[in-house]
Amino acid sequence: MLTFFPLHRRRQEVIRCADALDAIHGEAANAFWKAEMRSLAGLLKAAGADDAEISSQIFEFNAAVQEELQSRSLAALHLAPQAG
């Protein structure tokens, strides 16, 4: 069985996707994300990953990107001037 470097630990990829999703919204964001997931799945498939591995890797990558976006949102809230 092959072992793949986890997608969710590819920090530059996580940051790149979070940056893009911060900059676009709505249907453009959906289209970007679907294209990214197809691309990552294709890379894993080409490297010999089976469907279960691909699904697991994509799920964890998605969680890492969402965590990055949430972290940015929380940081922005803490940096915003306090009312009052």
N, C-alpha and C positions, 0 to 999 in steps of 0.2 A: 504494500500500500504506500502510495506517495504521500509525503507531507508537504504542505504549502505554507509559505510565510503568510500568516494571517492578514487578510486585507485590512481589518480594523486596526492593525498595528502599523500600517503604512501611513504614518502621520502626515506626510506631505500630501498624500492623496486625500485624506480626510479634510485637511485644511483647504486644499484646492476646491473640493466640492462644497464645503461650507462657505467659502468666499463667493463662489458662483451663486449659490442659493441665497446668500445675503443680498446679492445684486439684482436678482430676477425674481419675479413672482408670478403667480397664477399659472396659466397654461404653459408659458415659457419655462417655468421652473419644473413643471411636470414633465415636459418634453426633454429637458436637460437630464433630469433624474433617470427617466426611462432609458435614455441613450447611454448614460453612464453605467447603469446596471447591466444593460445588454453587453456593453464593451467589457466590463469586468468579468461577467459570466463567460464571454467568449475567450478571454485570456485564460481563465481557469480551465475551461473545456479543452483548449488547445494544449494546455500543460498536462492534461490527462485526468483532471478531477472528474469524479462521477457527480450525478445530479444531486445527491444528498450533500456532498461536500460543497458544491457550488451554492446550494440553497443556504447552508449554514454560514458560509463565508459572506454571502450577500446580506443575510440577516444581521450579522455582527457588524459589518461595515455600515449598514444603514443606522444601526444603533450608535455607532461611534460618531457619525456625522450629525445625528440628532443631538447627541450629548454635547458636541462642539457648538452647535447652534444655540442650545439652551444655556451653555456656559457664557457665551457671548451676550445673550439677552440679559442674564443675571448681572453680568459685569456692567452692562450699560445702565441697568436700573440703579446699581450702587454708585455709579459715577454721575448720575443725573442730579441736578440741584434739588435739594429738599424744599418742598413748599412750606411756607409758614414763616 
